[in-house]
Amino acid sequence: MGEQRKILVVDDNELFRESVCETLRRLGHAIESAVDGRSALAQLTPGRYDLIVSDMKMPGMSGIELLEQAKKIDPEVPFLIITAYGAIETAVEAMKKGAFDFIQKSDSLIRELEMTVERTLDYQQLKRENRRLTQELQKRWQFVGSSPAMHEVTLLIGSVAESRSTVLITGESGTGKELAARSIHLKSKRSGGPFVKINCAALPEGLIESELFGHEKGAFTGALRQKKGMFENASGGTLLLDEIGEMPLPAQAKLLRVLQEREVHKVGGDEPIEVDVRVIATTNRMLEQEITDGQFREDLYYRLNVISVHLPPLRDRLEDLPELAEFFIRKFNRENGFGVEGIDQEGMTVLKRHSWPGNVRELENAIERAVVLTKTGTIGKELFNFKRTGTSGRPSGSDLEAGITVAEAEKRLIYRTLESCGQNRTKAADMLGISIRTLRNKLNEYGSDNDGGEGEE
């Protein structure tokens, strides 16, 4: 027997009404009744009942009329109609008006009633659980901070989510571009569909088309079976093209065609496949400059940039630091079972003086380290040691001396960032604002990439 639910039974026939009420009581539910539609409406308030079971034919107000009025008071309450045997047309009309299901009067009425009521209540429970999980996901993928800059971004995301338009999210590395994309998806009508992310910088050039559009068996060496592409996998949902500025020009041309025609061609395939996908692209590059340099297609840029969302760097919203720090402290306390209470005043002063080249991601890493080392009590300033840059965001005098070349300065910065990230190249690339491919190329130039990618996630 499941959780007890409150059900309203409406019927003008006293014997039949009591029979229905008794059947539902045996199922363990709390039952109230009404002799007609007007009495039922007088008893109905939003959220009072988990289900209404009503006869179709009643004096004064029919079951369908009651259904229409009840939905105005409580749109969420499910409604079951009991009809005369064979009255299919009437039952169909009730379903069109919003009834969840109908039950025909017959010799098996009691059994049908029990099964339909339980099925309806189970469905409502699933809807409530889905709504709760969606709300939890939305909380997880929402921005922290009440600064004017973030308030504006949050409002824009809420407005953008309602449309199907393509979105281009720009901002420095670590500002939360993927977070913004997921937030748009979860607030949209596509939230029940898939959210598929593809990192354009991490794909080998020869496989980009296959990954995006799929391939037919035998399309190329190694294509041992047919494969769906990311566009097909994201059908009915959202496709995130992360680091779109890293996509090679030939693939850009084919992506443009997909956005224009809303259909894909598998590699080695002849027939187009229609796709229903909302595309969101992110970049930390200046695509306008990439267009000028001939590295990015101007027509693709305008196709992607239908709606633009720019995420401000953390240094431009330092008033959000205390709220962000508190959020991350709670997160790492919860994950590790620690009891850190907060950051002392001197510690917060150090945070506010830092320039945050790695933005919110850098702050999260700094807070995680401090929480793990503190475990309980208050975090002090000694746990925040930002060696890579001075408070102005420029390399300090001890890092760089006058007279060295820009290339040498770049090399030192890359090595120091790798060192600060424990040689994790993915994190280092994020902090430097470059792709992992660019970082590998730089290390190759320095003769330091002989291990094939140690430290990559």
C-alpha positions in Angstrom: 0.0 0.0 0.0 1.4 3.4 -1.0 1.3 6.8 0.6 -2.2 7.9 1.7 -3.6 10.5 -0.7 -6.7 12.7 -0.5 -9.4 12.0 -3.1 -12.7 13.8 -3.8 -15.5 11.7 -5.2 -18.4 13.4 -6.9 -21.7 11.7 -7.8 -25.4 12.5 -7.3 -26.2 8.7 -6.8 -25.7 8.1 -3.1 -25.3 4.3 -3.4 -22.9 4.5 -6.2 -21.0 7.3 -4.6 -20.6 5.4 -1.3 -19.5 2.3 -3.2 -16.7 4.3 -4.9 -15.7 5.9 -1.7 -15.5 2.6 0.1 -13.4 1.1 -2.7 -10.9 3.9 -2.4 -10.8 3.8 1.4 -9.8 0.1 1.1 -6.8 1.3 -0.9 -5.7 3.4 2.1 -6.7 6.8 0.9 -8.5 9.7 2.7 -11.8 10.2 0.9 -14.2 13.2 0.8 -17.4 13.3 -1.3 -19.7 15.8 -2.9 -23.3 15.3 -4.2 -22.9 17.4 -7.3 -20.5 19.7 -9.2 -21.4 22.9 -7.4 -20.8 21.3 -4.0 -17.5 19.9 -5.3 -16.3 23.3 -6.4 -17.2 24.8 -3.0 -14.9 22.3 -1.4 -12.0 22.7 -3.9 -9.0 24.8 -3.1 -5.5 24.7 -4.7 -3.5 21.7 -3.5 -6.3 20.3 -1.3 -6.9 17.1 -3.3 -4.5 14.6 -5.0 -7.3 13.4 -7.3 -10.9 14.1 -8.3 -13.1 11.2 -9.4 -16.4 12.3 -10.9 -19.4 10.8 -12.6 -20.1 12.2 -16.1 -23.8 12.6 -16.0 -25.1 14.7 -13.0 -27.9 17.2 -12.6 -27.0 20.9 -12.8 -23.4 20.5 -13.9 -22.0 17.7 -16.0 -18.7 16.0 -15.2 -17.0 17.8 -18.1 -18.3 21.2 -16.9 -16.9 20.4 -13.4 -13.6 19.4 -15.0 -13.3 22.8 -16.7 -14.1 24.7 -13.6 -11.9 22.6 -11.3 -8.9 23.1 -13.6 -9.3 26.9 -13.2 -9.0 26.5 -9.4 -6.3 23.8 -9.3 -4.7 23.2 -12.7 -2.4 20.5 -11.2 -5.1 18.2 -9.8 -5.7 15.0 -11.9 -9.3 14.3 -12.9 -10.9 10.9 -13.6 -14.3 10.6 -15.3 -16.7 7.7 -14.9 -18.9 7.3 -17.9 -21.8 5.1 -19.0 -20.6 1.9 -20.9 -20.0 2.7 -24.5 -19.9 6.5 -24.2 -16.5 6.7 -25.9 -17.1 10.0 -27.6 -18.0 11.7 -24.3 -14.9 10.2 -22.7 -12.6 11.4 -25.5 -14.1 14.9 -25.1 -13.3 14.8 -21.4 -9.7 13.8 -22.2 -9.3 16.7 -24.6 -10.6 19.0 -21.8 -7.8 17.8 -19.5 -9.1 14.6 -17.8 -6.3 12.2 -17.0 -8.3 9.1 -17.9 -11.8 7.7 -17.9 -13.5 4.5 -16.5 -16.6 2.9 -18.0 -19.4 1.5 -15.9 -19.3 -2.2 -16.3 -19.2 -5.5 -14.3 -15.4 -4.9 -13.8 -15.8 -1.3 -12.6 -14.4 -1.8 -9.1 -11.2 -3.5 -10.5 -10.8 -0.9 -13.2 -11.3 1.9 -10.7 -8.6 0.5 -8.3 -6.1 0.1 -11.1 -6.8 3.5 -12.8 -6.7 5.4 -9.5 -3.4 3.9 -8.5 -1.9 4.4 -11.9 -3.0 8.1 -11.9 -1.6 8.7 -8.4 1.7 7.0 -9.3 2.0 9.3 -12.4 1.4 12.3 -10.2 4.1 11.2 -7.8 6.5 10.9 -10.7 5.6 14.4 -11.9 6.2 15.8 -8.4 9.5 14.0 -8.1 10.6 15.1 -11.6 9.7 18.7 -10.7 11.7 18.4 -7.5 14.7 17.0 -9.2 14.5 19.7 -11.9 14.4 22.4 -9.3 17.5 20.8 -7.6 19.3 20.7 -10.9 18.4 24.3 -11.6 19.9 25.3 -8.1 23.0 23.3 -8.9 23.5 25.0 -12.3 22.8 28.5 -11.2 25.1 31.4 -10.7 26.1 32.6 -7.2 26.4 36.3 -6.7 24.0 39.3 -6.4 26.2 41.9 -8.1 24.5 44.1 -10.8 26.6 42.3 -13.4 25.5 38.8 -12.4 21.9 40.0 -11.9 21.9 41.2 -15.5 23.3 37.8 -16.7 20.7 35.9 -14.7 17.9 37.9 -16.2 19.3 37.5 -19.7 19.6 33.7 -19.3 16.0 33.4 -18.1 14.8 35.4 -21.1 17.0 33.5 -23.6 15.9 30.1 -22.3 12.3 30.6 -23.5 13.4 30.8 -27.2 14.9 28.2 -29.6 17.5 30.7 -30.9 21.2 29.8 -31.1 23.2 31.3 -28.3 26.9 32.4 -28.2 28.4 32.6 -24.7 31.6 34.5 -24.4 33.9 35.2 -21.5 37.4 34.4 -20.1 38.3 30.9 -19.0 36.8 30.0 -15.7 33.9 32.5 -15.7 31.3 29.7 -16.0 30.3 29.4 -19.6 29.3 25.8 -19.3 27.3 26.7 -16.2 25.4 29.3 -18.2 24.7 26.8 -21.0 23.3 24.2 -18.7 21.2 26.9 -16.9 19.7 27.9 -20.3 18.9 24.2 -21.0 17.3 23.5 -17.6 15.1 26.6 -17.8 14.0 25.9 -21.3 11.2 23.7 -22.6 13.9 21.3 -23.7 14.9 20.5 -20.1 13.5 17.0 -20.4 15.7 16.3 -23.4 19.4 15.5 -23.5 22.2 18.0 -22.9 25.2 17.0 -25.0 28.6 18.7 -24.7 31.4 18.4 -27.2 34.8 20.1 -26.7 35.8 21.3 -30.1 39.4 21.7 -28.9 39.8 18.1 -27.7 38.7 16.5 -31.0 41.3 15.3 -33.5 40.8 17.2 -36.7 40.1 14.0 -38.7 37.3 12.9 -36.5 35.4 16.2 -35.9 32.8 15.5 -38.7 32.3 12.0 -37.6 31.7 13.1 -34.0 29.3 15.9 -34.9 27.4 14.3 -37.7 28.0 10.5 -37.4 29.2 8.1 -40.0 28.1 5.1 -42.0 29.7 1.7 -41.7 32.7 1.6 -44.0 32.8 5.3 -44.5 36.6 5.3 -43.7 39.2 3.0 -42.3 38.1 1.9 -38.8 34.4 2.7 -39.3 33.3 -0.8 -38.4 29.7 0.1 -37.7 27.3 3.0 -38.2 27.6 5.7 -35.6 25.2 8.5 -34.5 26.8 11.9 -34.3 26.4 14.4 -31.4 23.6 16.3 -33.3 21.5 13.1 -33.4 22.3 12.3 -29.8 21.1 15.8 -28.7 17.9 15.6 -30.7 15.1 17.1 -28.7 17.5 18.8 -26.4 20.6 21.1 -26.4 24.0 20.7 -28.0 26.9 22.6 -26.4 29.8 23.4 -28.8 32.5 24.2 -26.2 35.5 26.3 -27.5 33.9 26.8 -30.9 36.9 29.0 -31.9 39.1 25.9 -32.0 37.0 24.3 -34.8 38.9 24.0 -38.1 37.5 25.9 -41.1 36.3 22.9 -43.1 34.2 21.7 -40.2 32.9 25.2 -39.7 31.5 25.2 -43.2 29.6 22.0 -42.5 28.4 23.2 -39.2 27.0 26.3 -40.9 25.0 24.1 -43.3 23.5 22.1 -40.4 22.4 25.3 -38.6 20.8 26.7 -41.7 19.1 23.5 -42.9 18.5 21.7 -39.5 19.6 18.4 -41.0 22.9 16.5 -41.0 24.7 14.2 -43.5 26.6 11.3 -42.0 30.1 10.8 -43.2 29.7 8.3 -46.1 25.9 8.7 -46.1 23.6 10.0 -48.8 20.3 10.8 -47.1 19.9 13.9 -44.9 18.7 13.3 -41.3 16.5 16.0 -39.7 17.6 17.1 -36.3 15.7 19.1 -33.6 18.5 20.6 -31.6 19.2 23.9 -29.9 22.8 24.9 -30.3 24.8 26.8 -27.7 28.4 27.7 -28.4 31.0 29.0 -26.0 34.4 30.7 -26.6 37.0 32.6 -24.6 38.5 33.9 -27.9 37.8 37.2 -29.6 36.0 35.7 -32.6 35.9 39.1 -34.4 39.7 39.1 -34.4 39.7 35.4 -35.5 37.5 36.5 -38.5 39.9 39.2 -39.4 42.8 36.7 -39.2 40.9 34.3 -41.5 40.6 31.7 -38.7 36.8 31.8 -38.3 34.0 32.1 -40.8 32.1 35.4 -40.6 28.8 33.8 -41.8 29.1 31.1 -39.0 29.8 33.8 -36.5 26.5 35.7 -37.3 24.6 32.4 -37.4 25.9 31.5 -33.9 25.6 35.0 -32.4 21.8 35.3 -32.7 21.8 35.9 -28.9 25.0 36.8 -27.1 25.6 36.2 -23.4 28.8 37.7 -22.0 30.1 36.5 -18.6 32.1 39.2 -16.7 35.5 38.2 -15.2 35.6 37.8 -11.4 37.8 40.9 -11.0 34.8 43.0 -12.3 32.4 41.6 -9.7 34.5 41.4 -6.5 31.5 42.2 -4.4 30.4 38.6 -5.1 33.5 37.1 -3.5 32.1 36.6 0.0 29.0 34.9 -1.3 31.0 32.7 -3.7 33.5 31.8 -1.0 30.7 30.8 1.4 29.1 28.7 -1.4 32.3 26.8 -2.0 33.0 26.3 1.7 29.6 24.7 2.1 30.2 22.5 -0.9 33.6 21.2 0.3 32.4 20.8 3.8 29.5 18.7 2.6 31.7 16.6 0.3 34.4 15.9 2.9 32.4 16.0 6.2 34.4 19.0 7.4 33.3 21.9 9.6 34.9 25.0 8.3 33.0 28.1 9.4 34.3 30.7 7.1 37.2 33.0 6.2 38.5 35.6 8.6 38.7 39.3 7.7 42.4 39.2 6.8 41.9 36.2 4.6 39.0 37.9 2.8 41.2 41.0 2.2 43.8 38.8 0.5 41.1 37.4 -1.7 39.8 40.8 -2.7 43.2 42.1 -3.5 43.9 39.2 -5.9 43.3 39.8 -9.6 41.8 36.3 -10.3 43.2 35.5 -13.8 41.6 32.1 -13.5 38.3 33.6 -12.4 35.7 31.6 -10.5 37.4 28.3 -11.2 40.6 29.6 -9.6 38.6 30.8 -6.6 37.0 27.3 -6.3 40.4 25.6 -6.4 41.8 28.1 -3.8 38.8 27.5 -1.4 39.0 23.7 -1.8 42.7 23.7 -0.8 42.0 26.0 2.1 39.1 23.9 3.4 41.0 20.6 3.1 43.9 22.1 5.0 41.7 23.8 7.7 39.0 21.1 8.2 37.4 23.0 11.0 37.2 26.6 12.4 38.1 29.6 10.3 40.3 30.0 7.3 43.2 32.5 7.7 45.1 34.5 5.2 48.2 32.2 5.3 46.2 29.6 3.3 45.9 31.9 0.3 49.3 32.2 -1.4 49.0 33.5 -4.9 52.5 33.3 -6.3 51.8 33.5 -10.0 50.7 37.2 -10.1 50.8 40.3 -7.9 47.7 42.1 -6.8 47.5 44.1 -10.0 47.3 41.0 -12.1 50.7 41.7 -13.8 53.6 39.4 -13.2 55.6 40.6 -10.2 59.2 41.8 -10.4 60.4 38.5 -9.0 58.7 36.6 -11.8 59.9 38.6 -14.8 62.8 40.9 -15.4 63.2 43.7 -17.9 65.0 42.7 -21.1 63.6 39.2 -21.7 61.7 38.5 -24.9 57.9 38.0 -25.1 58.5 34.4 -26.1 60.6 33.8 -23.1 58.0 35.4 -20.8 55.3 33.2 -22.3 57.4 30.1 -21.8 58.0 30.9 -18.1 54.3 31.7 -17.6 53.4 28.3 -19.1 55.9 26.4 -16.9 54.9 28.2 -13.7 51.2 27.6 -14.4 51.8 23.9 -15.0 53.7 23.8 -11.8 50.9 25.5 -9.8 48.4 22.9 -11.3 50.5 19.9 -10.4 51.4 19.4 -14.1 47.7 18.9 -15.0 47.6 20.3 -18.5 43.8 20.6 -18.8 43.7 22.9 -15.7 46.8 24.8 -16.9 45.2 25.4 -20.3 42.0 26.6 -18.6 44.0 29.1 -16.3 46.0 30.4 -19.3 42.9 30.8 -21.4 44.2 28.6 -24.2 43.1 25.2 -25.6 44.8 22.0 -24.6 45.9 21.6 -28.2 47.6 25.0 -28.1 49.4 24.1 -24.9 50.6 20.8 -26.4 52.0 22.7 -29.4 53.8 25.2 -27.1 55.4 22.4 -25.1 56.4 20.7 -28.3 58.2 23.9 -29.3 60.0 23.8 -25.9 60.9 20.1 -26.4 58.8 19.2 -23.3 56.0 17.0 -24.7 57.7 13.7 -25.0 55.5 11.9 -22.5 52.4 12.1 -24.7 50.2 14.1 -22.4 50.9 13.4 -18.8 48.5 15.2 -16.4 45.7 15.6 -18.8 42.2 14.9 -17.6 
